[in-house]
Amino acid sequence: MEITVKTSTGKDAGKVELPAEFFEQEANLSLLNQVVLAQLASSRQGTQKTKSRKEVSGGGQKPWRQKGTGRARAGSSRSPIWRGGGMTHALRPRDYSQKTPKKMVRKALLQSLSDRAAENNIVVVDAWNIEAPKTKDAIKVLEALELRTSNVKEKLPRLLVVVHHTEESTWKSLRGLSDQVQLILPRELNAYDVLCSDKVVFSSDTLAALIRVLKKEHIESYDPMDLSMDDIVEAGLDALEGAK
């Protein structure tokens, strides 16, 4: 699949080939649903905590004698039915994360990228050409790419912009448009963020970096812009095995 590469001024700058093995995958809705739900579950903090009746302070003395008062019998003022009492089935901290095989996560990412590519919702910019951190310059580039309009009443598309952490000016300029733009590194791309966005925007460098990551060529080149912590650990283990 070929798509047109645009310049920062909106002109055509040639074409780029999207590998069919990565951008022409058939969607499996059950797989996408499972991976997305697992990612959302893993993002939950799970730090909720409430006190049970044995954890709240007070309640050591019986409120009144057992018989003869005309009131219902009560053994503690910290009973769950009392104001200030403990909570029945009190909440406890828990881990909501779900283990998902790496192959499933990778497959879901490829299917989500293929879905955006099939709908012509992948945009490639030759270079951002933003020299200083200015949100106005970022707005000009997005308007030139027809990804943003000056009409305040028009609904803006949600953009997932893939940038390198070394592109400081671009990162800071686009960061000011958080109402429309979400920034992400090539190695951090995931199915959930791709599916939540209307368009995925790459630069020529970040698209090449993503393809290297998908082909697993980034580990051999040891490019620090593409490597994640898992990649570094795996490369270190491979080096140790080779030394033996």
N, C-alpha and C positions, 0 to 999 in steps of 0.2 A: 504494500500500500504506500502510495506517494502522497505527501502533503506539501503545500507551498510554504516556504520559509519567508517570513516578513522581516523587514527592517524596522527600526524603532520609529521611523516616519510613516510606516504603513505601506511601503512599496514592496514589490516582489523581489526576493533575493535568491531565487532558484527553488529547487525541490529537495526533499529529503525522503529517504526510504525508511519506512517503519517495518521492521522484520515481521513477517507473517507469523512466525512461531510465538511472538509475544503480543502482537496487536490484532490478531484475527482468531481469537479463541471464542468458542461457543459458550454462552453463559449457562451456568448451572445455578438456578435460584436457590435450591436447598443448600448448596455449598456456600454461596455468598451469605445467605441468612445465618448459617452457623458461625462463619468466621466473624461477621459483623457483631453478632450477639456476644461472642466470646471476647471481642475487643472492648465492647461497651461494658461488659461485666468486669473485665480486668481493670478498667479505669475507675471503678467504684472504690472509695477509700475504705469503707467497711469499719469505720472508727466509732460507730454509734454505741452508746453505753448508757444504760439506765440502772438504777439501784433496785434490788429486790427488798423484801421486807426485812431480811436479816442484815442488810447493808446500811439502811437508813439509821440515823442516830435517834436515840430516845426509845420510848416504848418498853422500858424495862419494868415499869410498875403497872399493875392491873388498873384500868381507869376507874372502876367502881366494883363493889362487891358483887358476887355472883347472883345473889337472890335478894328480893325484897325491895328493889328500887323501882320496879315497874318498867324498866328499860331492858332492851335486848342485852344479853350477856356479851361481854367483850373482854378479851384477854390482853389486847395490846392496842395502843393508839397508833401504831404504825402498820396496822392491817391495810391491805390494798383497797378496802372499801372506805377507808378514812382519808380525810384531807391531810396531805403531808405524809401519807403512808407509802410503803414500797409498791413497786409495780409487779403485777402478775405476769409471769413469763417475761421477765426483764430482758431487754435487748443486750446482746453481748458482741464485742468486736469479732469480726469474722473476715475471712478471705474469700472474695467473690470471684477471683480469677479462675479461668478455665484453661486447661492445657489443650492447645491446638497444634497438630503436626505441622512442621514447617512446609511440607509439600502442599498442604491445604491452604495455608496462608499465601504461599507463592501463587498457587493456582487461582485463588480469589483475586489477587492483585492483577494478574494477567487478564482475567475475564472482565474486571472492571475497566481496565485500560482499553481493552478491545471494544467494550460497549461505547466508551467515549469516542474512540477512533471511528467506529461505524457510523456515529451520528455527526461526524465532522466537528467534534467538540475538543479537539486537541489543537493547540496553537503553538507554533514554534517561532521564536524571535531569533534573528541572527545574532544580535547583541543589544543589550538594553541601553548602552551609551549614556548612562547616568553617572556623571563625574563626581558630583557632590550630593550629599543627602538632602534632597528637596522633594517634598511630596508633590509640589506643582509639576516638577519634571516627570514624575511617575504618572500623574494624571494625563499629561500630554501624550505620553507613550501609549497608555491604555486607550485614549480617545483615537489616536492614530490607528491603532489595531482594531478599532470598532468594538472594544470590550467595555467601554464606558461612554456615557453621554452626559452632556451638560444639562439636560432636562432633569430637574430635581424630582419631577413627578413620575418619571419612568423607573420601573423596577430594574435594579442593577443585577446582572448575572453574578453568581457566586464563583469566584476564581480561585483555583488552587495553583499557585505559582511556585515552581520548583527552581530554587536558586542555590548556589554554593554559599557556604558560610564565609568564604573569602571575598564575596561580592558585597562588601560592607555598605557602599553607597546605595546600591540597588536594594539591599535588604532594608536599610533604614528608611529609604524613600517609600517603599511599598508598605512598610509597617504602619505608616500613618493612615492607610486605607483599610483598617481592620473591619469596617462595615461591609466590605466587598471582597477583600483579598485575604487568603490564608497562605502563609509562607511555609515551605517545607523543604528539607534537604532530599537529594536523590535517594539516599539510602533509607530514608524514613517513609517513603511512599507506602501507603497501605490502602486496602480496598475500601475501608470506611470513608476516609477523606476523599478519595476519588469519586465515590458514589454520591457523597454529599455536595459535591461541586458541580456547577453547570458546565464549566470549561476548565481544562487542565493546560496550563501555559508553561512551556519549556523554553529555555534558550538553547542554542546549538550545542553549547558545552554541557549543559545539564542533561540534555537528551542523550548525548554520547556517553555521559557518565552513567545514566540509568541503564543503557544497553550493555555497558561493561559489567554493571552489577548483575543484570539478569543473565548474562552469559558467564558470570563468575570469573571474568578476566581481571577484575579489579584486585583480587587477592594476589595474583601473580605480579601485577605491576606495583602493588603496595602504594597506591595513590591515597594519601591521607584524606583527600576530599571525599573519597568514596567509601573508605573502610569504616565499618562500625566496630563496636567493641567485640561482638561475636566473631567478626571476621579476623580481628587481631588475635583473639584467643585461638581460633582454628589454625591460623597461619603459624602461630608459635608451637602448637602441638604437632603440626606437620613437620616443622623444622626439627623438633626434638626426635621424632620418629626417624627422620632422615639421618640424623647424627648417629643414631644407634646402628 
